[in-house]
Structure formats: C-alpha cells, structure tokens
Amino acid sequence: MTMLKEGRPTRPVALAQDKATANPTITGNKALMLEEALIFEIGSHETTGVDIAPAPQVKSRLGGLERRKPIALPGLSEPETVRHYTRLSRQNYGIDLGFFPLGSCTMKHNPRLNEKMARLPGFADIHPLQPQSTVQGALAVIHELAEWLVTLTGMHSVAMSPKAGAHGELCGLLAIRAALEARGDARSVVLVPESAHGTNPATAAFCGYAVEDIPATPEGRVDLAALKARLGPDVAAVMITNPNTCGLFERDLRTISEAVHAAGGFVYCDGANFNAIVGRVRPGDLGVDAMHINLHKTFSTPHGGGGPGSGPVVFSEALSPYAPLPFVEKTADGHVLIEEETAGEHHAGSFGRMVAFHGQMGMFTRALTYIMSHGADGLRQVSEDAVLNANYILRSLEDVLDAPFAASGPCMHEALFSDKGMAEGFTTLDIAKGLIDEGFHPMTVYFPLVVHGAMLVEPTETEGKAALDQFIVALRSVAQRANAGDAALKGAPYFAPRRRLDETLAARKPVLVWTEPEAVAEAAE
Ligand SMILES: *Cc1c(COP(=O)(O)O)cnc(C)c1O
C-alpha cells in the first residue's frame, strides 16, 4: 500500500467480501435509512410545485439577451421536495445528533439561548451601513464582547473583524509586518513548530514569509534549544499553538517569548485551543503579541455547515497601533465606530481592513450570550471540565491504543493516540471507519503530523459521562479488532449510506457538475 509521509494510505484498500451487506435490498434502502438520488436525476423540467400564471406578453428590454430555451432546472412537487431534502438531511451527522470528537475543532454544544438572542430583531434586522445612532445596542454588544476577550486573554486590544481562525492568523501577521516595517526592519522568516496546524505555515507563506520548521521534543513540545538557536535578525515571528496540537501545554512559552523579543521578533499564538485554558491562563502574561480566538470553538458559536466562523485577534501593547480597523469605542456620548486610522491615537499605524464591515455580528451576539450565561466562574469550569473529559478518555483507552505522550503527564483538552500496536495491515483509517458503523463521527485522523497514524480526540466539556462511556466502549471494541487483525474491520463502514470511498480521487478530481445522461451519451458517440 502506498503511504503518505504521516502514514495515511493514499489508495482505498480492497473491500472485504461481504455479499449480505453489499447489496442488501432491491431498493437500496436500509429500513428507515432511504437511498436518495440527485435532484437532477429525480426532478423533471416539466414538474413544478406551484402554478404560476403565464407571464404577460411585454416587449423585451434585454436587447436580445433574453433566454431562448427553458432553463431546464429539475422540478419537484412540494411533497417530493420536502422528502428529498429531509432524506438528505438524515444522512448528515451533527453536534445536535451525537458526540463529535473531532480533535482541534472544539465541537461543543451550541446553546439555544445564543440562537434566541441572535434572532432578536434589534440584532438580526440591522444593516452595517445604518447610522450609528440607530445601532447603539449592536455596537455595545461588540464593545462588551471585546472587553471580555481582552480581559480573559490579558491582552491590550482586540480586532473583532476577522472571520475565522485562519483569517485571524493573517490579521496577526499583517500587524506584525506593519510593526516591523514601521521600524524599517524587513524580516523574511517565520518559525513554525512541526506540530502546527496547517493554517499556520500557510498563513506565513501567504504573507510572503519563508517558513521554517522548529522540531518537537520527544515529549511533544517545542524544542526550546532548537528554537533559540534559530532566532536572529531575519526572524519576523514565531507562531506557536498553546495548548499545542499534541494536546500539551507549552510550558516554556514565556521563556520562548522573552527569547523571541530579545531577538527583535514577535510571538503569534494560535489560540484555537483556548477552550483548555480559558479563565485559567492569560496569554498576555506569557508574552504573546497576537492571538486569534475562534468564537466558533471556545465560545460555542456554530461550526461548519451550522454557520460562519469568527476569529477576533487580541494584540499586545506593542502591536495594538498596527491592528486593523474598525474599532468600537465607548465615549461619554455612546458607542462610536472608529473607521479611519487618523481618528484615534490608538490606531495610528493600522494596516487597513480585513473585511468591508465590522465582522460576524450574529456570532458576536451568540458568543457574548455564551460568556454572560457562564460568567467568569462558569468559564473557569468550562476549561476544567474539558481537560477532565479528555484525560478520562486518555486513561480509559491507553491500554488498547498507543498514547505517545501519555507518559509526559495529563493532557489538556484533547487525547492523542497513534497506530502503533495495530495488527499488520491495519491503520488509523480502519478505526475511523469502524467507528462510523458504531454510530460515532470519527475523531481527527492523521493530524498532528508528528505522530504516525494520529488519532486526536477532543470531547469538550459539553459531553456528560454517559456519552463519554458509550464512546469509550465503541472505540475500545474497534481498537481491539484492529489489534487482533479482524479482517471484517477492513470492510467498514457496512451500515453507512456509502461504503469506503476513494477519498484521494474525490479530493483530487471532484465531480462538481452534473451532466445530463443524454449529453454524456452524445459526447461519447
Ligand atoms: C481550527 C484551527 C485553526 C483554524 O481555524 P479556522 O476557524 O478553521 O480557520 C487554526 N489552528 C488550530 C490549532 C485550529 O484548531
């Protein structure tokens, strides 16, 4: 089998023979799990769910650009439409359906109170170009959330507009570049530890920096000696994730920051894992200059298909003058939106804007609701419970799955396992596919790259003990099958709507356009 560097198979393994499950029914339906064709395959151009009166005959003013042939979109009746989308939705997995242990993602419950607040007309029905006097409440939400973020991180200021973690990284590095340019110090290198999230080196490269790896120690942390040896007048910044993607706290971060600052560089902290330390550690105390916060991770706003992300960036005093606009400021006359760099002394060297308007308003309302409903003590409890849950998983599974850094002590909010100890020919992918049959979304696999066949499990604090115990039973069973070389596992998943796919082909050559079968046939002739 061909393997990538980190041990992921690049081709699907031949399926085990299992006639009974390969073709179980004439319809393809599996009891209540219904097969559903593409809407293009079931819809007809002639069908419609509504009767529309014929369009009045008017003289076209389109100058000959009007459509001559029907648009030929697939049509369905109303009940057919409802069933089509309901069937598709049942093939989806989400946090409202079950445990979502995806590591480095903090897939926590999205409280319904957040949704209720975000839907209040005073927040939901406003426009970013409205006069400021008519949106004082919304500006107050942005300002109050900003104060919470600054306080929780012990930093000096925060830019609210970046729209995701990776966008926040870009924002942080642009501020660092602006600060270096302001002192006439063009530096060309950004140092990134081996265990970094892929967005870190991508961001640095996008900003035009040369990216250099910093190795990890055998216990999974940044190699301080190697980092210090590489520092010099060409290093603009170091990007460090804390807690890191091995689920460990970078205990040397303060020493690292002092060394980076002494060498004239800046420290960017990837704060995506803030859920493990919120209310307990203030990155500002560790010498961090810029850090993004994923509101859609730590602060419970929806993720992925559930809604847009939001990645505010907190800044140290040294970087604050270069942060992007706009900012909300509280004055004696109410809240004002600072949109020009000349308008306020704090924003003198701003590098510009990240987005057209002020950021993800709906997410700000949700995140502030979450923060206020927890309170400062509740947020401390969040990180404690998240870490406790991850350690419960680590210790409950380390006898059946190799846990490479378990000897280093407790983990933070994620438990990391490797494929060491599985029977010949069995991989992390088999475990992930086996878990699907057991009704669980798999954990993050093959990341971080520093661990061969990595499995990264992040339970978050919103799972109770019963859910964790069910997951542990399922993962134990699948791991034991992989260790014992149970050939049937190689055919999993058996019960999912689709079996093992050629994921490489799907990623490299995705079929994104539906072509009518007649057109395909004609082209072939
Ligand atoms: C999620 C994550 C990111 C990227 O955040 P997005 O909001 O997905 O852009 C960066 N670093 C780490 C460690 C992450 O977990």
The ligand as a MOL file (V3000), in Angstrom:
LIG
                    3D

  0  0  0     0  0            999 V3000
M  V30 BEGIN CTAB
M  V30 COUNTS 15 15 0 0 0
M  V30 BEGIN ATOM
M  V30 1 C -9.3240 25.3260 13.8880 0
M  V30 2 C -7.9010 25.6910 13.9820 0
M  V30 3 C -7.3660 26.7150 13.1650 0
M  V30 4 C -8.1250 27.3920 12.0490 0
M  V30 5 O -9.3140 27.9890 12.4330 0
M  V30 6 P -10.4860 28.2270 11.3610 0
M  V30 7 O -11.5060 28.9840 12.1090 0
M  V30 8 O -10.9350 26.8620 10.9430 0
M  V30 9 O -9.9100 28.9920 10.2110 0
M  V30 10 C -6.0450 27.0600 13.3620 0
M  V30 11 N -5.2830 26.4360 14.2760 0
M  V30 12 C -5.7610 25.4460 15.0680 0
M  V30 13 C -4.8650 24.8020 16.0780 0
M  V30 14 C -7.0780 25.0360 14.9350 0
M  V30 15 O -7.5520 24.0540 15.7010 0
M  V30 END ATOM
M  V30 BEGIN BOND
M  V30 1 1 1 2
M  V30 2 1 2 3
M  V30 3 2 2 14
M  V30 4 1 3 4
M  V30 5 2 3 10
M  V30 6 1 4 5
M  V30 7 1 5 6
M  V30 8 2 6 7
M  V30 9 1 6 8
M  V30 10 1 6 9
M  V30 11 1 10 11
M  V30 12 2 11 12
M  V30 13 1 12 13
M  V30 14 1 12 14
M  V30 15 1 14 15
M  V30 END BOND
M  V30 END CTAB
M  END
